Amino acid sequence: MNWLKGNFCNGAARAVLIGAIAALTLGASACTLGGAAAGGYVGNKATDGSAVGTVGGAVAGGVIGHELGK
């Protein structure tokens, strides 16, 4: 997984990628994964690329997606 260490994947993108892999591993539904991806993107853009904003957005989006998928 050397591509995770290169310029292709900065800290925020790496955090979202690892979160998405973890969600898939845990058997998350499509709504949860889609919400996490959308939330991570919005969080990244709203905080000018902050890793904390990206992860926070992904968590919030995942929760919203999970609730909508019930």
TORKOLDO-334822 format. One record per atom (N, C-alpha, C, O, CB): x, y, z; residue in one letter; residue number from 1; atom name. Coordinates in pm, whole numbers, plus 50000, padded with zeros to 5 digits. Each point is the difference from the previous one (the first is absolute). Glycine has a CB too. Layout:
# TORKOLDO-334822
<r east="X" north="Y" up="Z" residuo="A" num="NUM" atomo="CA"/>
...
END
This chain:
# TORKOLDO-334822
<r east="50083" north="49882" up="50000" residuo="M" num="1" atomo="N"/>
<r east="49917" north="50118" up="50000" residuo="M" num="1" atomo="CA"/>
<r east="50087" north="50125" up="50000" residuo="M" num="1" atomo="C"/>
<r east="49974" north="50094" up="50075" residuo="M" num="1" atomo="O"/>
<r east="49845" north="49781" up="50045" residuo="M" num="1" atomo="CB"/>
<r east="50284" north="50125" up="49798" residuo="N" num="2" atomo="N"/>
<r east="50088" north="50115" up="49992" residuo="N" num="2" atomo="CA"/>
<r east="49931" north="50124" up="49947" residuo="N" num="2" atomo="C"/>
<r east="50042" north="50112" up="50030" residuo="N" num="2" atomo="O"/>
<r east="50144" north="49732" up="49936" residuo="N" num="2" atomo="CB"/>
<r east="49708" north="50140" up="49956" residuo="W" num="3" atomo="N"/>
<r east="49931" north="50116" up="49946" residuo="W" num="3" atomo="CA"/>
<r east="49935" north="50084" up="50110" residuo="W" num="3" atomo="C"/>
<r east="49971" north="50117" up="49977" residuo="W" num="3" atomo="O"/>
<r east="49988" north="49756" up="49812" residuo="W" num="3" atomo="CB"/>
<r east="50018" north="50070" up="50330" residuo="L" num="4" atomo="N"/>
<r east="49946" north="50078" up="50112" residuo="L" num="4" atomo="CA"/>
<r east="50103" north="50098" up="50055" residuo="L" num="4" atomo="C"/>
<r east="49964" north="50098" up="50065" residuo="L" num="4" atomo="O"/>
<r east="49886" north="49711" up="49990" residuo="L" num="4" atomo="CB"/>
<r east="50277" north="50165" up="49919" residuo="K" num="5" atomo="N"/>
<r east="50106" north="50084" up="50054" residuo="K" num="5" atomo="CA"/>
<r east="50040" north="50112" up="49905" residuo="K" num="5" atomo="C"/>
<r east="50067" north="50093" up="50042" residuo="K" num="5" atomo="O"/>
<r east="50013" north="49711" up="50086" residuo="K" num="5" atomo="CB"/>
<r east="49881" north="50189" up="49747" residuo="G" num="6" atomo="N"/>
<r east="50041" north="50100" up="49900" residuo="G" num="6" atomo="CA"/>
<r east="49913" north="50124" up="50002" residuo="G" num="6" atomo="C"/>
<r east="49916" north="50019" up="50088" residuo="G" num="6" atomo="O"/>
<r east="50169" north="49796" up="49774" residuo="G" num="6" atomo="CB"/>
<r east="49937" north="50269" up="50037" residuo="N" num="7" atomo="N"/>
<r east="49924" north="50124" up="49987" residuo="N" num="7" atomo="CA"/>
<r east="49856" north="49975" up="49958" residuo="N" num="7" atomo="C"/>
<r east="49915" north="50088" up="50016" residuo="N" num="7" atomo="O"/>
<r east="50295" north="50027" up="49926" residuo="N" num="7" atomo="CB"/>
<r east="49762" north="49767" up="50006" residuo="F" num="8" atomo="N"/>
<r east="49865" north="49968" up="49955" residuo="F" num="8" atomo="CA"/>
<r east="49899" north="50012" up="50112" residuo="F" num="8" atomo="C"/>
<r east="49886" north="50040" up="49977" residuo="F" num="8" atomo="O"/>
<r east="50211" north="49808" up="49853" residuo="F" num="8" atomo="CB"/>
<r east="49943" north="50120" up="50289" residuo="C" num="9" atomo="N"/>
<r east="49905" north="49990" up="50110" residuo="C" num="9" atomo="CA"/>
<r east="50051" north="50083" up="50118" residuo="C" num="9" atomo="C"/>
<r east="50083" north="49953" up="50078" residuo="C" num="9" atomo="O"/>
<r east="49846" north="49816" up="49846" residuo="C" num="9" atomo="CB"/>
<r east="50020" north="50356" up="50090" residuo="N" num="10" atomo="N"/>
<r east="50043" north="50083" up="50112" residuo="N" num="10" atomo="CA"/>
<r east="49935" north="49953" up="50130" residuo="N" num="10" atomo="C"/>
<r east="49925" north="49903" up="49999" residuo="N" num="10" atomo="O"/>
<r east="50106" north="50292" up="49844" residuo="N" num="10" atomo="CB"/>
<r east="49996" north="49872" up="50266" residuo="G" num="11" atomo="N"/>
<r east="49952" north="49956" up="50131" residuo="G" num="11" atomo="CA"/>
<r east="49849" north="49989" up="50009" residuo="G" num="11" atomo="C"/>
<r east="49949" north="49902" up="50053" residuo="G" num="11" atomo="O"/>
<r east="50250" north="50203" up="50042" residuo="G" num="11" atomo="CB"/>
<r east="49729" north="49994" up="49852" residuo="A" num="12" atomo="N"/>
<r east="49854" north="49999" up="50009" residuo="A" num="12" atomo="CA"/>
<r east="49942" north="49888" up="49913" residuo="A" num="12" atomo="C"/>
<r east="49911" north="49927" up="50043" residuo="A" num="12" atomo="O"/>
<r east="50089" north="50320" up="50001" residuo="A" num="12" atomo="CB"/>
<r east="50052" north="49740" up="49836" residuo="A" num="13" atomo="N"/>
<r east="49950" north="49895" up="49912" residuo="A" num="13" atomo="CA"/>
<r east="50032" north="49863" up="50056" residuo="A" num="13" atomo="C"/>
<r east="49920" north="49906" up="49988" residuo="A" num="13" atomo="O"/>
<r east="50107" north="50245" up="49815" residuo="A" num="13" atomo="CB"/>
<r east="50088" north="49836" up="50259" residuo="R" num="14" atomo="N"/>
<r east="50039" north="49873" up="50061" residuo="R" num="14" atomo="CA"/>
<r east="49904" north="49964" up="50113" residuo="R" num="14" atomo="C"/>
<r east="49961" north="49884" up="50015" residuo="R" num="14" atomo="O"/>
<r east="50279" north="50159" up="49925" residuo="R" num="14" atomo="CB"/>
<r east="49721" north="50057" up="50140" residuo="A" num="15" atomo="N"/>
<r east="49908" north="49975" up="50111" residuo="A" num="15" atomo="CA"/>
<r east="49864" north="49954" up="49949" residuo="A" num="15" atomo="C"/>
<r east="49940" north="49908" up="50055" residuo="A" num="15" atomo="O"/>
<r east="50181" north="50263" up="50082" residuo="A" num="15" atomo="CB"/>
<r east="49831" north="49893" up="49757" residuo="V" num="16" atomo="N"/>
<r east="49871" north="49961" up="49942" residuo="V" num="16" atomo="CA"/>
<r east="50009" north="49860" up="49940" residuo="V" num="16" atomo="C"/>
<r east="49908" north="49920" up="50015" residuo="V" num="16" atomo="O"/>
<r east="50037" north="50321" up="49939" residuo="V" num="16" atomo="CB"/>
<r east="50164" north="49732" up="49979" residuo="L" num="17" atomo="N"/>
<r east="50018" north="49868" up="49938" residuo="L" num="17" atomo="CA"/>
<r east="50004" north="49891" up="50107" residuo="L" num="17" atomo="C"/>
<r east="49936" north="49896" up="49985" residuo="L" num="17" atomo="O"/>
<r east="50188" north="50210" up="49824" residuo="L" num="17" atomo="CB"/>
<r east="49949" north="49917" up="50296" residuo="I" num="18" atomo="N"/>
<r east="50008" north="49900" up="50107" residuo="I" num="18" atomo="CA"/>
<r east="49864" north="49984" up="50067" residuo="I" num="18" atomo="C"/>
<r east="49961" north="49889" up="50036" residuo="I" num="18" atomo="O"/>
<r east="50282" north="50167" up="50001" residuo="I" num="18" atomo="CB"/>
<r east="49685" north="50056" up="49981" residuo="G" num="19" atomo="N"/>
<r east="49865" north="49991" up="50057" residuo="G" num="19" atomo="CA"/>
<r east="49905" north="49922" up="49912" residuo="G" num="19" atomo="C"/>
<r east="49919" north="49921" up="50049" residuo="G" num="19" atomo="O"/>
<r east="50121" north="50295" up="50063" residuo="G" num="19" atomo="CB"/>
<r east="49970" north="49806" up="49758" residuo="A" num="20" atomo="N"/>
<r east="49913" north="49928" up="49906" residuo="A" num="20" atomo="CA"/>
<r east="50032" north="49851" up="50000" residuo="A" num="20" atomo="C"/>
<r east="49910" north="49916" up="49996" residuo="A" num="20" atomo="O"/>
<r east="50073" north="50291" up="49862" residuo="A" num="20" atomo="CB"/>
<r east="50145" north="49760" up="50147" residuo="I" num="21" atomo="N"/>
<r east="50038" north="49859" up="50005" residuo="I" num="21" atomo="CA"/>
<r east="49951" north="49936" up="50129" residuo="I" num="21" atomo="C"/>
<r east="49951" north="49887" up="50000" residuo="I" num="21" atomo="O"/>
<r east="50251" north="50162" up="49859" residuo="I" num="21" atomo="CB"/>
<r east="49811" north="50024" up="50251" residuo="A" num="22" atomo="N"/>
<r east="49952" north="49948" up="50128" residuo="A" num="22" atomo="CA"/>
<r east="49849" north="49979" up="49997" residuo="A" num="22" atomo="C"/>
<r east="49950" north="49900" up="50052" residuo="A" num="22" atomo="O"/>
<r east="50239" north="50215" up="50065" residuo="A" num="22" atomo="CB"/>
<r east="49738" north="49981" up="49823" residuo="A" num="23" atomo="N"/>
<r east="49855" north="49987" up="49993" residuo="A" num="23" atomo="CA"/>
<r east="49960" north="49879" up="49916" residuo="A" num="23" atomo="C"/>
<r east="49907" north="49928" up="50035" residuo="A" num="23" atomo="O"/>
<r east="50071" north="50320" up="49991" residuo="A" num="23" atomo="CB"/>
<r east="50091" north="49731" up="49863" residuo="L" num="24" atomo="N"/>
<r east="49970" north="49884" up="49916" residuo="L" num="24" atomo="CA"/>
<r east="50033" north="49871" up="50073" residuo="L" num="24" atomo="C"/>
<r east="49927" north="49901" up="49990" residuo="L" num="24" atomo="O"/>
<r east="50119" north="50235" up="49806" residuo="L" num="24" atomo="CB"/>
<r east="50062" north="49865" up="50278" residuo="T" num="25" atomo="N"/>
<r east="50040" north="49882" up="50074" residuo="T" num="25" atomo="CA"/>
<r east="49897" north="49964" up="50106" residuo="T" num="25" atomo="C"/>
<r east="49973" north="49882" up="50025" residuo="T" num="25" atomo="O"/>
<r east="50267" north="50174" up="49933" residuo="T" num="25" atomo="CB"/>
<r east="49703" north="50044" up="50104" residuo="L" num="26" atomo="N"/>
<r east="49902" north="49977" up="50106" residuo="L" num="26" atomo="CA"/>
<r east="49860" north="49972" up="49945" residuo="L" num="26" atomo="C"/>
<r east="49907" north="49978" up="50077" residuo="L" num="26" atomo="O"/>
<r east="50228" north="50170" up="50069" residuo="L" num="26" atomo="CB"/>
<r east="49850" north="49852" up="49723" residuo="G" num="27" atomo="N"/>
<r east="49872" north="49966" up="49940" residuo="G" num="27" atomo="CA"/>
<r east="49901" north="50114" up="49998" residuo="G" num="27" atomo="C"/>
<r east="49880" north="49978" up="50019" residuo="G" num="27" atomo="O"/>
<r east="50159" north="49793" up="50055" residuo="G" num="27" atomo="CB"/>
<r east="50008" north="50350" up="49905" residuo="A" num="28" atomo="N"/>
<r east="49911" north="50115" up="49997" residuo="A" num="28" atomo="CA"/>
<r east="49909" north="49994" up="49878" residuo="A" num="28" atomo="C"/>
<r east="50037" north="49945" up="49896" residuo="A" num="28" atomo="O"/>
<r east="50135" north="50192" up="50226" residuo="A" num="28" atomo="CB"/>
<r east="49710" north="49920" up="49892" residuo="S" num="29" atomo="N"/>
<r east="49907" north="50002" up="49887" residuo="S" num="29" atomo="CA"/>
<r east="50043" north="50105" up="49900" residuo="S" num="29" atomo="C"/>
<r east="50087" north="50083" up="50028" residuo="S" num="29" atomo="O"/>
<r east="49725" north="49840" up="50121" residuo="S" num="29" atomo="CB"/>
<r east="50128" north="50074" up="49733" residuo="A" num="30" atomo="N"/>
<r east="50034" north="50096" up="49896" residuo="A" num="30" atomo="CA"/>
<r east="49965" north="50142" up="50042" residuo="A" num="30" atomo="C"/>
<r east="50071" north="50095" up="49965" residuo="A" num="30" atomo="O"/>
<r east="49891" north="49728" up="49863" residuo="A" num="30" atomo="CB"/>
<r east="49931" north="50194" up="50246" residuo="C" num="31" atomo="N"/>
<r east="49962" north="50134" up="50046" residuo="C" num="31" atomo="CA"/>
<r east="50105" north="50056" up="50095" residuo="C" num="31" atomo="C"/>
<r east="50034" north="50118" up="49992" residuo="C" num="31" atomo="O"/>
<r east="49723" north="49823" up="49981" residuo="C" num="31" atomo="CB"/>
<r east="50293" north="49977" up="50115" residuo="T" num="32" atomo="N"/>
<r east="50101" north="50045" up="50095" residuo="T" num="32" atomo="CA"/>
<r east="50129" north="50036" up="49928" residuo="T" num="32" atomo="C"/>
<r east="50060" north="50104" up="50027" residuo="T" num="32" atomo="O"/>
<r east="49838" north="49752" up="50151" residuo="T" num="32" atomo="CB"/>
<r east="50145" north="50059" up="49730" residuo="L" num="33" atomo="N"/>
<r east="50123" north="50026" up="49927" residuo="L" num="33" atomo="CA"/>
<r east="49986" north="50123" up="49911" residuo="L" num="33" atomo="C"/>
<r east="50091" north="50083" up="49993" residuo="L" num="33" atomo="O"/>
<r east="49962" north="49672" up="50012" residuo="L" num="33" atomo="CB"/>
<r east="49835" north="50257" up="49927" residuo="G" num="34" atomo="N"/>
<r east="49976" north="50118" up="49916" residuo="G" num="34" atomo="CA"/>
<r east="49994" north="50127" up="50082" residuo="G" num="34" atomo="C"/>
<r east="50054" north="50103" up="49959" residuo="G" num="34" atomo="O"/>
<r east="49822" north="49754" up="49880" residuo="G" num="34" atomo="CB"/>
<r east="50059" north="50136" up="50276" residuo="G" num="35" atomo="N"/>
<r east="49994" north="50117" up="50088" residuo="G" num="35" atomo="CA"/>
<r east="50137" north="50037" up="50052" residuo="G" num="35" atomo="C"/>
<r east="50032" north="50119" up="50011" residuo="G" num="35" atomo="O"/>
<r east="49737" north="49817" up="50053" residuo="G" num="35" atomo="CB"/>
<r east="50311" north="49965" up="49969" residuo="A" num="36" atomo="N"/>
<r east="50135" north="50028" up="50050" residuo="A" num="36" atomo="CA"/>
<r east="50087" north="50063" up="49891" residuo="A" num="36" atomo="C"/>
<r east="50076" north="50092" up="50027" residuo="A" num="36" atomo="O"/>
<r east="49903" north="49716" up="50133" residuo="A" num="36" atomo="CB"/>
<r east="50009" north="50141" up="49719" residuo="A" num="37" atomo="N"/>
<r east="50078" north="50057" up="49890" residuo="A" num="37" atomo="CA"/>
<r east="49958" north="50144" up="49971" residuo="A" num="37" atomo="C"/>
<r east="50084" north="50088" up="49983" residuo="A" num="37" atomo="O"/>
<r east="49942" north="49683" up="49919" residuo="A" num="37" atomo="CB"/>
<r east="49844" north="50252" up="50092" residuo="A" num="38" atomo="N"/>
<r east="49950" north="50135" up="49974" residuo="A" num="38" atomo="CA"/>
<r east="50036" north="50094" up="50115" residuo="A" num="38" atomo="C"/>
<r east="50042" north="50113" up="49977" residuo="A" num="38" atomo="O"/>
<r east="49769" north="49792" up="49887" residuo="A" num="38" atomo="CB"/>
<r east="50173" north="50049" up="50258" residuo="G" num="39" atomo="N"/>
<r east="50034" north="50082" up="50116" residuo="G" num="39" atomo="CA"/>
<r east="50149" north="50031" up="50007" residuo="G" num="39" atomo="C"/>
<r east="50039" north="50111" up="50035" residuo="G" num="39" atomo="O"/>
<r east="49770" north="49788" up="50085" residuo="G" num="39" atomo="CB"/>
<r east="50274" north="50004" up="49846" residuo="G" num="40" atomo="N"/>
<r east="50144" north="50022" up="49996" residuo="G" num="40" atomo="CA"/>
<r east="50040" north="50103" up="49897" residuo="G" num="40" atomo="C"/>
<r east="50086" north="50084" up="50025" residuo="G" num="40" atomo="O"/>
<r east="49946" north="49685" up="50051" residuo="G" num="40" atomo="CB"/>
<r east="49905" north="50225" up="49809" residuo="Y" num="41" atomo="N"/>
<r east="50028" north="50098" up="49894" residuo="Y" num="41" atomo="CA"/>
<r east="49959" north="50140" up="50044" residuo="Y" num="41" atomo="C"/>
<r east="50077" north="50095" up="49987" residuo="Y" num="41" atomo="O"/>
<r east="49891" north="49727" up="49839" residuo="Y" num="41" atomo="CB"/>
<r east="49911" north="50190" up="50227" residuo="V" num="42" atomo="N"/>
<r east="49951" north="50131" up="50044" residuo="V" num="42" atomo="CA"/>
<r east="50086" north="50052" up="50116" residuo="V" num="42" atomo="C"/>
<r east="50034" north="50119" up="50002" residuo="V" num="42" atomo="O"/>
<r east="49732" north="49819" up="49925" residuo="V" num="42" atomo="CB"/>
<r east="50267" north="49976" up="50167" residuo="G" num="43" atomo="N"/>
<r east="50085" north="50041" up="50111" residuo="G" num="43" atomo="CA"/>
<r east="50137" north="50046" up="49955" residuo="G" num="43" atomo="C"/>
<r east="50055" north="50095" up="50054" residuo="G" num="43" atomo="O"/>
<r east="49822" north="49747" up="50090" residuo="G" num="43" atomo="CB"/>
<r east="50178" north="50089" up="49756" residuo="N" num="44" atomo="N"/>
<r east="50130" north="50038" up="49946" residuo="N" num="44" atomo="CA"/>
<r east="49994" north="50138" up="49935" residuo="N" num="44" atomo="C"/>
<r east="50088" north="50083" up="50022" residuo="N" num="44" atomo="O"/>
<r east="49966" north="49675" up="49942" residuo="N" num="44" atomo="CB"/>
<r east="49843" north="50266" up="49956" residuo="K" num="45" atomo="N"/>
<r east="49987" north="50128" up="49930" residuo="K" num="45" atomo="CA"/>
<r east="49964" north="50113" up="50096" residuo="K" num="45" atomo="C"/>
<r east="50048" north="50113" up="49983" residuo="K" num="45" atomo="O"/>
<r east="49881" north="49763" up="49811" residuo="K" num="45" atomo="CB"/>
<r east="49988" north="50096" up="50305" residuo="A" num="46" atomo="N"/>
<r east="49958" north="50104" up="50094" residuo="A" num="46" atomo="CA"/>
<r east="50113" north="50045" up="50092" residuo="A" num="46" atomo="C"/>
<r east="49998" north="50113" up="50048" residuo="A" num="46" atomo="O"/>
<r east="49772" north="49793" up="49943" residuo="A" num="46" atomo="CB"/>
<r east="50327" north="50007" up="50033" residuo="T" num="47" atomo="N"/>
<r east="50109" north="50034" up="50092" residuo="T" num="47" atomo="CA"/>
<r east="50133" north="50018" up="49927" residuo="T" num="47" atomo="C"/>
<r east="50106" north="49992" up="50061" residuo="T" num="47" atomo="O"/>
<r east="49776" north="49883" up="50119" residuo="T" num="47" atomo="CB"/>
<r east="50112" north="50148" up="49690" residuo="D" num="48" atomo="N"/>
<r east="50120" north="50023" up="49918" residuo="D" num="48" atomo="CA"/>
<r east="50101" north="49887" up="50011" residuo="D" num="48" atomo="C"/>
<r east="50120" north="50025" up="50011" residuo="D" num="48" atomo="O"/>
<r east="49845" north="50219" up="50018" residuo="D" num="48" atomo="CB"/>
<r east="49988" north="49634" up="49968" residuo="G" num="49" atomo="N"/>
<r east="50088" north="49884" up="49997" residuo="G" num="49" atomo="CA"/>
<r east="50046" north="49949" up="50135" residuo="G" num="49" atomo="C"/>
<r east="50092" north="49919" up="50007" residuo="G" num="49" atomo="O"/>
<r east="49979" north="50164" up="49778" residuo="G" num="49" atomo="CB"/>
<r east="49868" north="49963" up="50323" residuo="S" num="50" atomo="N"/>
<r east="50038" north="49954" up="50133" residuo="S" num="50" atomo="CA"/>
<r east="49964" north="49853" up="50016" residuo="S" num="50" atomo="C"/>
<r east="49890" north="49958" up="49967" residuo="S" num="50" atomo="O"/>
<r east="50077" north="50274" up="50126" residuo="S" num="50" atomo="CB"/>
<r east="50128" north="49690" up="49959" residuo="A" num="51" atomo="N"/>
<r east="49974" north="49857" up="50023" residuo="A" num="51" atomo="CA"/>
<r east="49891" north="49981" up="50104" residuo="A" num="51" atomo="C"/>
<r east="49916" north="49911" up="49987" residuo="A" num="51" atomo="O"/>
<r east="50322" north="50036" up="49953" residuo="A" num="51" atomo="CB"/>
<r east="49762" north="50137" up="50163" residuo="V" num="52" atomo="N"/>
<r east="49898" north="49988" up="50104" residuo="V" num="52" atomo="CA"/>
<r east="49862" north="50032" up="49943" residuo="V" num="52" atomo="C"/>
<r east="49903" north="49932" up="50033" residuo="V" num="52" atomo="O"/>
<r east="50267" north="50130" up="50143" residuo="V" num="52" atomo="CB"/>
<r east="49821" north="50040" up="49740" residuo="G" num="53" atomo="N"/>
<r east="49873" north="50034" up="49936" residuo="G" num="53" atomo="CA"/>
<r east="49952" north="49891" up="49907" residuo="G" num="53" atomo="C"/>
<r east="49880" north="49973" up="49992" residuo="G" num="53" atomo="O"/>
<r east="50181" north="50265" up="50024" residuo="G" num="53" atomo="CB"/>
<r east="50032" north="49699" up="49914" residuo="T" num="54" atomo="N"/>
<r east="49964" north="49892" up="49909" residuo="T" num="54" atomo="CA"/>
<r east="49946" north="49880" up="50076" residuo="T" num="54" atomo="C"/>
<r east="49896" north="49944" up="49965" residuo="T" num="54" atomo="O"/>
<r east="50279" north="50134" up="49875" residuo="T" num="54" atomo="CB"/>
<r east="49896" north="49883" up="50264" residuo="V" num="55" atomo="N"/>
<r east="49956" north="49884" up="50080" residuo="V" num="55" atomo="CA"/>
<r east="49869" north="50032" up="50072" residuo="V" num="55" atomo="C"/>
<r east="49911" north="49916" up="50007" residuo="V" num="55" atomo="O"/>
<r east="50328" north="50012" up="50022" residuo="V" num="55" atomo="CB"/>
<r east="49751" north="50194" up="50024" residuo="G" num="56" atomo="N"/>
<r east="49875" north="50040" up="50066" residuo="G" num="56" atomo="CA"/>
<r east="49882" north="49999" up="49905" residuo="G" num="56" atomo="C"/>
<r east="49891" north="49954" up="50037" residuo="G" num="56" atomo="O"/>
<r east="50242" north="50185" up="50118" residuo="G" num="56" atomo="CB"/>
<r east="49887" north="49910" up="49724" residuo="G" num="57" atomo="N"/>
<r east="49895" north="49997" up="49900" residuo="G" num="57" atomo="CA"/>
<r east="49962" north="49858" up="49961" residuo="G" num="57" atomo="C"/>
<r east="49883" north="49969" up="49979" residuo="G" num="57" atomo="O"/>
<r east="50197" north="50250" up="49937" residuo="G" num="57" atomo="CB"/>
<r east="50021" north="49695" up="50074" residuo="A" num="58" atomo="N"/>
<r east="49974" north="49859" up="49966" residuo="A" num="58" atomo="CA"/>
<r east="49920" north="49931" up="50109" residuo="A" num="58" atomo="C"/>
<r east="49910" north="49922" up="49973" residuo="A" num="58" atomo="O"/>
<r east="50302" north="50072" up="49893" residuo="A" num="58" atomo="CB"/>
<r east="49822" north="50036" up="50259" residuo="V" num="59" atomo="N"/>
<r east="49926" north="49940" up="50111" residuo="V" num="59" atomo="CA"/>
<r east="49856" north="50049" up="50000" residuo="V" num="59" atomo="C"/>
<r east="49907" north="49921" up="50012" residuo="V" num="59" atomo="O"/>
<r east="50305" north="50063" up="50124" residuo="V" num="59" atomo="CB"/>
<r east="49770" north="50147" up="49850" residuo="A" num="60" atomo="N"/>
<r east="49865" north="50056" up="49999" residuo="A" num="60" atomo="CA"/>
<r east="49919" north="49946" up="49882" residuo="A" num="60" atomo="C"/>
<r east="49884" north="49963" up="50016" residuo="A" num="60" atomo="O"/>
<r east="50202" north="50246" up="50096" residuo="A" num="60" atomo="CB"/>
<r east="49976" north="49787" up="49771" residuo="G" num="61" atomo="N"/>
<r east="49931" north="49946" up="49883" residuo="G" num="61" atomo="CA"/>
<r east="49965" north="49854" up="50015" residuo="G" num="61" atomo="C"/>
<r east="49894" north="49956" up="49956" residuo="G" num="61" atomo="O"/>
<r east="50225" north="50210" up="49906" residuo="G" num="61" atomo="CB"/>
<r east="49970" north="49757" up="50199" residuo="G" num="62" atomo="N"/>
<r east="49973" north="49859" up="50022" residuo="G" num="62" atomo="CA"/>
<r east="49884" north="49978" up="50094" residuo="G" num="62" atomo="C"/>
<r east="49917" north="49911" up="49979" residuo="G" num="62" atomo="O"/>
<r east="50321" north="50042" up="49983" residuo="G" num="62" atomo="CB"/>
<r east="49754" north="50129" up="50144" residuo="V" num="63" atomo="N"/>
<r east="49889" north="49990" up="50093" residuo="V" num="63" atomo="CA"/>
<r east="49869" north="50035" up="49931" residuo="V" num="63" atomo="C"/>
<r east="49899" north="49931" up="50016" residuo="V" num="63" atomo="O"/>
<r east="50254" north="50125" up="50174" residuo="V" num="63" atomo="CB"/>
<r east="49848" north="50052" up="49734" residuo="I" num="64" atomo="N"/>
<r east="49878" north="50041" up="49929" residuo="I" num="64" atomo="CA"/>
<r east="49960" north="49893" up="49899" residuo="I" num="64" atomo="C"/>
<r east="49882" north="49965" up="49990" residuo="I" num="64" atomo="O"/>
<r east="50180" north="50279" up="50038" residuo="I" num="64" atomo="CB"/>
<r east="50035" north="49704" up="49897" residuo="G" num="65" atomo="N"/>
<r east="49970" north="49893" up="49905" residuo="G" num="65" atomo="CA"/>
<r east="49945" north="49876" up="50066" residuo="G" num="65" atomo="C"/>
<r east="49910" north="49935" up="49947" residuo="G" num="65" atomo="O"/>
<r east="50268" north="50153" up="49909" residuo="G" num="65" atomo="CB"/>
<r east="49876" north="49880" up="50259" residuo="H" num="66" atomo="N"/>
<r east="49950" north="49883" up="50074" residuo="H" num="66" atomo="CA"/>
<r east="49856" north="50021" up="50045" residuo="H" num="66" atomo="C"/>
<r east="49918" north="49909" up="49989" residuo="H" num="66" atomo="O"/>
<r east="50316" north="50041" up="50088" residuo="H" num="66" atomo="CB"/>
<r east="49736" north="50166" up="49973" residuo="E" num="67" atomo="N"/>
<r east="49863" north="50029" up="50046" residuo="E" num="67" atomo="CA"/>
<r east="49901" north="50003" up="49883" residuo="E" num="67" atomo="C"/>
<r east="49887" north="49953" up="50013" residuo="E" num="67" atomo="O"/>
<r east="50209" north="50178" up="50179" residuo="E" num="67" atomo="CB"/>
<r east="49946" north="49922" up="49695" residuo="L" num="68" atomo="N"/>
<r east="49912" north="50004" up="49884" residuo="L" num="68" atomo="CA"/>
<r east="49978" north="49861" up="49940" residuo="L" num="68" atomo="C"/>
<r east="49897" north="49972" up="49938" residuo="L" num="68" atomo="O"/>
<r east="50182" north="50260" up="50015" residuo="L" num="68" atomo="CB"/>
<r east="50020" north="49680" up="50066" residuo="G" num="69" atomo="N"/>
<r east="49990" north="49865" up="49946" residuo="G" num="69" atomo="CA"/>
<r east="49916" north="49904" up="50082" residuo="G" num="69" atomo="C"/>
<r east="49976" north="49887" up="49957" residuo="G" num="69" atomo="O"/>
<r east="50242" north="50152" up="49945" residuo="G" num="69" atomo="CB"/>
<r east="49737" north="50004" up="50215" residuo="K" num="70" atomo="N"/>
<r east="49920" north="49910" up="50086" residuo="K" num="70" atomo="CA"/>
<r east="49864" north="49977" up="49944" residuo="K" num="70" atomo="C"/>
<r east="49920" north="49928" up="50059" residuo="K" num="70" atomo="O"/>
<r east="50204" north="50151" up="50137" residuo="K" num="70" atomo="CB"/>
END
